[in-house]
Amino acid sequence: MNEEQAKKRILIADNEPLFLRTTGQLLRKAGYECVCVPDGTAALAKLRSEPFDLILSDLNMPGNLKLELLQQGREHWPHIPLIVVTGVPSLPTAIESVRLGIADYLLKPVKYEDLLASLRGVLASPARSQPGPVSAPTDTDALAAKFPSIIARSGPMMEILEIVDRVARTDTNVLITGESGTGKEVVARAIHQHSSRSEKAFQVIDCTAIPESLFESVLFGHVKGAFTGASADRDGLLLRSDGGTAFFDELAELPLASQAKLLRAVQERVFTPVGRTEPVRIDTRYICATNRNLQEEVNAGRFRQDLYYRLGVIHMELPPLRDRGDDVMLLAEAFLKDLQREQIRVHRFSEKVIEQFRRYRWPGNIRELRNVIERAVALSRSQTVELADLPGPVRDAASTPSSPVSALAEISREEALDNADQQYLSTLLKKHSGNVSQAARQAGLSRQGMHNLLVRHGLNANDFRT
């Protein structure tokens, strides 16, 4: 225990007596002075009368059920860092917590080592100015204009943009999942560009490109002579992200041994280059992406649960392109312009092409759409992209929802069921003359649920109104 650490006073607020008592005892043994209170109201009273260096608070307790402690704590004592510990995590409370400027967000049961590492890291970090709460734009156009790199207007993507807008100004770690080609790196870059770290590096770390035997050297760096072939000192990729953002792409591909090494760097904010004995302190934000379900990977023993909790404080699931309605055409038009920057030769898509774009399932998502547009621009003989310019799978997508029985063997079960679903929705809308509420009632769906299905299948209720 050093003299400086002994001066640190921690306010612990939690309505679980056992957690409150044991946490206070353990942190006192570690050299901190702790004041323990059972709810948010008592915590606010202590803050008004005594000085503290850090607040450790539960989320779901009396006096903080509406985040009163977090809101008033950040408003009246913004210089005191606040760490949240909760046993009942939820995306809305996580987003609101990080928007308010908390220093860390931990999930119960939290290991003592993890809690201590978080405390030490937060207390050792220089005070980073935290912006006050900022209201997210409520207008779709305003929100889309704020993030021009993310081309979207659909409901599912507007929800994603609202989350991006809230978390961008914080330092909280973010996990982005979704199918391949859904734009995970684009979203990660948007978060970085709108953060307080935007002037520093956005370092992409492709987990599939790092051999397990070289993981420490590539990520943490090495000194000359550390191993055969180490002819000079070399900084690792993680150090290049100091002050900025480290983007780990395909996170789930990391072997377990590499995950353990990354965990220490994430939770303790330090790492040791190969061949050195002195650790290096790092100040970086982690944004990670994967097309796998990390919770399933954890359950299967292929991914460390503690690393999952540290990196997935905020989890965004990007929707596939087939669920984004007319975003398909917004993206197609944008790609048509972007791929002809020097000279615009192809100006538009034919109506039949637009129809096929809306019908096709896009298994490769945005990446596949861009490739299709690039091919069409290269092959087009006129100013209009025609069906003949499209690759076979897109051009030959089922022309009607009710495919003949003989054609069912040529498509996947998923596509067959999707076609049947689209036909059912069309029939319902025709019966009810485009009245979404009546159609939803007959289908046993909520109006919002029906609306989401219509967007997914590219159906517009106005087309069925008489």
Residue pairs with C-beta under 8 A, 6 or more apart in sequence:
1 30
1 31
2 31
5 30
5 31
5 32
6 31
6 32
6 33
7 33
7 53
8 31
8 32
8 33
8 53
8 54
8 123
9 32
9 33
9 34
9 35
9 50
9 51
9 52
9 53
9 54
10 27
10 32
10 33
10 34
10 35
10 52
10 53
10 54
10 55
10 56
10 119
11 34
11 35
11 37
11 43
11 46
11 47
11 52
11 54
11 55
11 56
12 20
12 23
12 24
12 27
12 34
12 35
12 36
12 37
12 56
12 57
13 36
13 37
13 38
13 39
13 40
13 42
13 43
13 55
13 56
13 57
13 58
13 61
13 64
13 69
14 20
14 23
14 36
14 38
14 56
14 57
14 58
14 61
14 85
15 38
15 39
15 58
15 61
15 62
16 58
17 38
19 58
19 108
20 36
20 38
21 36
23 34
23 36
23 56
23 115
24 34
24 36
26 112
26 116
27 34
27 116
27 119
28 34
30 116
32 119
35 46
35 50
35 52
37 43
37 45
37 46
38 61
38 62
39 61
39 62
39 63
39 64
40 57
40 61
40 62
40 63
40 64
40 68
40 69
41 62
41 63
42 63
43 55
43 57
43 63
43 64
43 69
43 73
44 63
44 68
44 69
44 72
44 73
46 52
47 55
47 73
47 76
47 77
47 80
52 77
52 80
53 80
53 123
54 80
54 81
54 82
54 83
54 103
54 119
54 122
54 123
55 69
55 73
55 80
55 81
55 82
55 83
56 82
56 83
56 85
56 119
57 64
57 69
57 70
57 73
57 82
57 83
57 84
57 85
58 64
58 84
58 85
58 86
58 87
59 67
59 84
59 85
59 86
59 88
59 93
59 97
60 86
60 87
60 88
63 69
64 70
67 93
67 96
67 97
67 100
70 82
70 84
70 96
70 97
70 100
70 102
71 100
71 133
73 80
73 82
74 82
74 100
74 101
74 102
74 130
74 132
74 133
75 132
78 101
78 130
79 127
81 102
81 103
81 122
81 123
81 127
82 101
82 102
82 103
83 102
83 103
83 104
83 105
83 106
83 118
83 119
83 122
84 97
84 102
84 104
84 105
84 106
85 106
85 107
85 108
85 110
85 115
86 93
86 105
86 106
86 107
86 108
87 107
87 108
87 109
89 107
91 163
91 314
91 315
94 105
94 172
94 313
94 314
95 163
95 166
95 167
95 314
96 166
97 105
98 105
98 166
98 167
98 170
98 172
98 313
98 314
99 133
99 134
99 166
99 167
99 169
99 170
100 133
101 130
101 131
101 170
102 170
102 172
103 122
103 125
103 171
104 118
104 121
104 122
105 172
105 313
106 114
106 115
106 118
106 309
107 309
111 306
114 267
114 306
114 310
117 267
117 268
117 269
118 267
120 268
121 267
121 268
121 269
124 269
124 281
125 269
125 283
128 171
128 196
129 196
131 169
131 196
134 169
136 143
136 162
136 165
136 166
137 143
137 146
137 165
140 153
140 158
143 158
143 161
143 162
143 165
144 150
144 152
144 153
144 158
144 161
146 161
146 165
146 194
147 161
147 164
147 165
147 190
147 194
149 186
149 189
149 190
149 193
150 157
150 160
150 161
150 164
150 183
150 186
150 187
150 190
151 327
151 330
151 331
151 334
152 158
152 160
152 161
152 324
152 327
152 330
153 326
153 327
153 330
154 319
154 323
154 324
154 325
154 326
154 327
154 455
155 325
155 451
155 452
155 455
156 319
156 323
156 324
156 452
156 455
157 319
157 324
157 327
160 187
160 316
160 318
160 319
163 314
163 316
164 187
164 190
164 191
164 194
164 316
165 194
167 174
167 191
167 314
168 190
168 191
168 192
168 193
168 194
168 195
169 194
169 195
169 196
170 195
171 195
171 196
171 197
171 285
172 285
172 313
172 314
173 266
173 285
173 286
173 287
173 288
173 310
173 311
173 312
173 313
173 314
174 188
174 191
174 286
174 287
174 288
174 313
174 314
174 315
174 316
175 251
175 287
175 288
175 289
175 290
175 294
175 311
175 312
175 313
175 314
175 315
175 316
176 184
176 187
176 188
176 287
176 288
176 289
176 315
176 316
176 318
177 184
177 289
177 290
177 291
177 292
177 293
177 294
177 315
177 316
177 317
177 318
178 184
178 291
178 317
178 318
178 319
178 320
179 291
179 318
179 320
179 365
180 291
180 364
180 365
180 367
181 321
181 364
181 365
181 366
181 367
181 368
182 318
182 319
182 320
182 321
182 365
182 366
183 318
183 365
183 366
184 249
184 289
184 318
185 204
185 247
185 249
185 289
187 316
187 318
188 202
188 245
188 247
188 287
188 289
189 202
189 247
191 245
191 287
192 198
192 202
192 244
192 245
192 247
192 285
192 287
193 202
195 245
195 285
197 243
197 244
197 245
197 285
200 241
200 242
200 243
200 244
200 245
201 240
201 241
201 242
201 243
201 244
201 245
202 241
202 244
202 245
202 247
203 237
203 238
203 240
203 241
203 244
203 245
203 246
203 247
204 247
204 249
205 219
205 237
205 238
205 246
205 247
205 248
205 249
206 249
206 250
207 248
207 249
207 250
207 251
207 252
207 253
207 254
208 249
208 250
208 253
210 218
210 219
210 258
212 255
212 257
212 258
215 254
215 257
215 258
215 261
216 222
216 261
216 274
217 226
217 227
217 230
217 234
217 236
217 274
218 236
218 237
219 236
219 237
219 238
219 261
219 262
219 265
219 271
220 236
220 238
220 239
220 261
220 265
220 271
220 272
220 273
220 274
220 280
221 233
221 234
221 235
221 236
221 238
221 239
221 273
221 274
222 230
222 233
222 234
222 236
222 273
222 274
222 275
223 230
223 233
223 273
223 274
223 275
223 276
224 230
224 231
224 232
224 233
224 275
225 275
226 273
226 274
226 275
226 276
227 274
227 275
230 274
230 275
236 271
236 273
237 246
238 246
238 265
238 271
238 282
238 284
239 280
239 282
241 282
241 284
242 282
242 283
242 284
243 283
243 284
244 284
244 285
245 284
245 285
245 286
245 287
246 284
246 285
246 286
246 287
247 287
247 288
247 289
248 254
248 286
248 287
248 288
248 289
248 311
249 288
249 289
250 289
250 290
250 291
251 288
251 289
251 290
251 294
251 311
252 290
252 291
252 292
252 294
252 297
252 302
252 303
253 290
254 262
256 302
256 303
256 304
259 303
259 304
259 307
260 304
262 307
263 304
263 306
263 307
263 310
264 270
264 271
265 271
265 282
266 286
266 307
266 310
266 311
267 306
267 310
269 281
269 282
269 283
270 279
270 280
270 281
270 282
271 279
271 280
271 282
272 278
272 279
272 280
273 280
286 311
288 311
288 312
294 303
294 308
294 312
295 308
297 303
298 304
298 305
298 308
320 362
320 365
321 327
321 328
321 331
321 362
321 365
321 366
321 368
321 369
322 361
322 362
322 456
323 455
323 456
324 455
325 455
325 456
325 458
326 358
326 458
328 357
328 358
328 362
328 369
329 349
329 354
329 357
329 358
331 366
331 369
331 370
332 349
332 357
332 369
332 373
335 369
335 370
335 373
335 374
336 346
336 347
336 348
336 349
336 373
336 377
336 385
337 344
339 370
339 373
339 374
339 377
340 346
340 377
345 377
345 380
345 383
346 376
346 377
346 380
346 382
346 383
346 384
346 385
347 383
347 384
348 383
348 384
348 385
349 357
349 384
349 385
350 384
350 385
350 386
350 387
352 386
352 387
353 376
353 385
353 386
353 387
353 389
353 390
356 387
356 390
356 394
356 395
356 397
357 369
357 394
358 458
359 397
359 398
359 399
359 458
360 393
360 394
360 397
361 397
361 414
361 415
361 418
362 368
362 369
364 371
372 390
372 391
372 394
373 385
375 389
375 390
375 391
376 385
376 389
376 390
377 385
379 389
380 386
380 389
387 395
388 395
398 407
398 411
398 415
398 419
401 419
401 420
401 422
401 423
401 426
402 419
402 423
403 411
403 416
403 419
408 416
411 419
418 457
421 453
421 457
422 457
422 459
424 443
425 439
425 453
425 454
425 457
425 459
426 459
426 464
428 439
428 442
428 443
429 436
429 439
429 459
429 461
429 463
429 464
430 464
431 439
431 442
432 438
432 439
432 442
432 464
433 464
433 465
433 466
434 461
434 462
434 463
434 464
434 465
434 466
435 461
435 465
436 447
436 450
436 451
436 454
436 461
437 447
439 450
439 461
440 446
440 447
440 449
440 450
443 450
445 453
454 460
454 461
